[in-house]
Amino acid sequence: MQPELYLVRGLPGSGKSTFAEAIEGVEVLAADDYFMVDGEYIFDPSRLGAAHQWCLEETLESLLEGRPTAVANTFTQRWELQPYLDMAEKEDVPVTVVSLFDNGFTDAELFERNTHGVPLEAIAAMRNRFEHDWLGGNPLPPWERPANAEDDE
């Protein structure tokens, strides 16, 4: 089977994992998987960077083994997608980006639906920074951008 990469993006509770799991024959990964300990989700914000690095490495391994792979992360901005896009280009793997955004749900409904206890305020903040036109977004992480880059946007 030919490897292919699906990047499923959206707010917490929008159905990213459900959508990804419905794609026939794919391995589904998410940074949230890193926080699963004996079947229990134990989130540690200080380990978020490690979780995303782990997810990226697992994705590469899956693709190199020839498996179609779907990554279900919030991916609210282009720079969060960029490492996966770069990896897929390097490995010559086709990419499909699926944006669910809120899937028609209000913040309160997303709060009720999300399975990892993401606070309502965090969902609202993600909604506010979500880049619908991710292709037009900045591919550089905020900490790598020139100091006055935000002034130009």
C-alpha positions as CSV (number, residue, x, y, z in Angstrom):
1,M,0.0,0.0,0.0
2,Q,1.3,3.5,-0.9
3,P,1.9,5.8,2.1
4,E,-0.2,8.9,2.2
5,L,-0.5,11.5,4.9
6,Y,-3.8,13.0,6.2
7,L,-3.5,16.0,8.5
8,V,-6.9,16.4,10.3
9,R,-7.2,19.8,12.0
10,G,-9.9,21.3,14.1
11,L,-10.8,22.5,17.6
12,P,-11.0,20.1,20.5
13,G,-14.2,18.2,20.3
14,S,-14.8,18.8,16.6
15,G,-14.4,15.1,15.7
16,K,-10.8,15.0,14.4
17,S,-10.1,11.5,15.7
18,T,-13.5,10.2,14.7
19,F,-12.9,11.5,11.2
20,A,-9.4,10.1,11.0
21,E,-10.5,6.7,12.2
22,A,-13.1,6.6,9.4
23,I,-10.5,6.8,6.7
24,E,-10.1,3.2,5.6
25,G,-6.7,1.5,6.2
26,V,-4.9,4.4,7.9
27,E,-2.8,4.4,11.1
28,V,-4.2,7.2,13.3
29,L,-1.8,9.2,15.5
30,A,-2.2,12.3,17.7
31,A,0.0,14.2,20.0
32,D,-2.6,13.4,22.7
33,D,-1.6,9.7,22.4
34,Y,1.7,10.6,24.1
35,F,-0.2,11.4,27.3
36,M,-2.0,8.0,27.5
37,V,-0.7,6.0,30.5
38,D,-2.3,2.6,31.1
39,G,-5.4,3.7,29.3
40,E,-5.7,7.0,31.1
41,Y,-5.1,10.5,29.7
42,I,-2.7,12.3,31.9
43,F,-1.9,15.7,30.4
44,D,1.3,17.5,31.4
45,P,1.6,20.9,29.7
46,S,5.4,20.9,30.3
47,R,5.6,17.9,28.0
48,L,3.7,19.3,25.1
49,G,6.8,19.9,23.0
50,A,7.9,16.3,23.6
51,A,4.4,15.1,22.7
52,H,4.5,16.9,19.3
53,Q,8.0,15.7,18.6
54,W,7.0,12.1,19.4
55,C,3.9,12.4,17.1
56,L,6.1,13.7,14.3
57,E,8.6,10.8,14.7
58,E,5.8,8.2,14.9
59,T,4.3,9.7,11.8
60,L,7.6,9.4,9.9
61,E,8.1,5.8,11.1
62,S,4.6,4.9,9.9
63,L,5.1,6.5,6.5
64,L,8.5,4.9,6.0
65,E,7.0,1.5,6.7
66,G,4.6,2.2,3.9
67,R,1.4,2.8,5.9
68,P,-1.1,5.5,5.1
69,T,-1.2,7.7,8.2
70,A,-3.7,10.3,9.6
71,V,-2.6,12.8,12.3
72,A,-5.4,14.3,14.3
73,N,-4.1,17.4,16.0
74,T,-5.6,20.8,16.4
75,F,-3.1,22.4,13.9
76,T,-4.7,25.8,14.5
77,Q,-1.9,27.6,12.5
78,R,0.3,26.9,9.5
79,W,3.5,26.7,11.5
80,E,2.1,23.7,13.4
81,L,1.4,21.8,10.1
82,Q,4.8,22.8,8.6
83,P,7.0,20.0,10.0
84,Y,4.5,17.4,8.7
85,L,4.4,19.1,5.3
86,D,8.2,19.3,5.1
87,M,8.4,15.6,6.1
88,A,5.9,14.6,3.4
89,E,7.8,16.6,0.8
90,K,11.1,15.1,1.7
91,E,9.7,11.5,1.6
92,D,7.6,12.2,-1.5
93,V,4.4,11.3,0.2
94,P,1.1,12.9,-0.9
95,V,-0.7,15.1,1.7
96,T,-4.3,15.8,2.3
97,V,-5.2,18.5,4.8
98,V,-8.7,18.2,6.2
99,S,-10.0,21.3,8.2
100,L,-13.0,20.5,10.5
101,F,-12.6,23.8,12.4
102,D,-15.6,23.6,14.9
103,N,-17.7,21.2,12.8
104,G,-20.7,23.4,13.5
105,F,-20.4,23.3,17.3
106,T,-20.3,26.2,19.7
107,D,-17.5,26.6,22.2
108,A,-19.8,25.2,24.9
109,E,-20.6,22.2,22.8
110,L,-17.0,21.6,22.0
111,F,-16.1,21.8,25.7
112,E,-18.8,19.1,26.4
113,R,-17.7,16.9,23.5
114,N,-13.9,17.0,23.9
115,T,-12.5,13.9,25.7
116,H,-9.4,15.5,27.2
117,G,-10.8,18.2,29.4
118,V,-9.7,21.1,27.4
119,P,-11.0,24.2,29.2
120,L,-13.6,26.4,27.6
121,E,-11.3,29.4,27.6
122,A,-8.6,27.4,25.8
123,I,-11.1,26.4,23.1
124,A,-12.2,30.0,22.7
125,A,-8.5,31.0,22.3
126,M,-7.9,28.3,19.7
127,R,-11.0,29.5,17.8
128,N,-9.6,33.0,17.8
129,R,-6.2,32.0,16.4
130,F,-7.4,29.3,14.0
131,E,-6.1,30.0,10.5
132,H,-8.8,29.0,8.0
133,D,-6.5,29.9,5.2
134,W,-3.6,27.9,6.6
135,L,-1.8,28.0,3.2
136,G,-1.5,31.8,3.7
137,G,-0.2,31.4,7.2
138,N,3.4,31.9,8.4
139,P,5.3,28.6,8.3
140,L,7.8,29.7,10.9
141,P,7.1,29.1,14.6
142,P,6.5,32.4,16.5
143,W,9.9,32.1,18.3
144,E,11.8,31.9,14.9
145,R,10.1,34.9,13.4
146,P,11.8,38.3,13.1
147,A,11.0,40.5,16.1
148,N,8.8,42.9,14.1
149,A,7.1,40.2,11.9
150,E,3.8,40.4,13.8
151,D,3.7,44.1,13.0
152,D,3.6,43.3,9.3
153,E,0.6,40.8,9.5
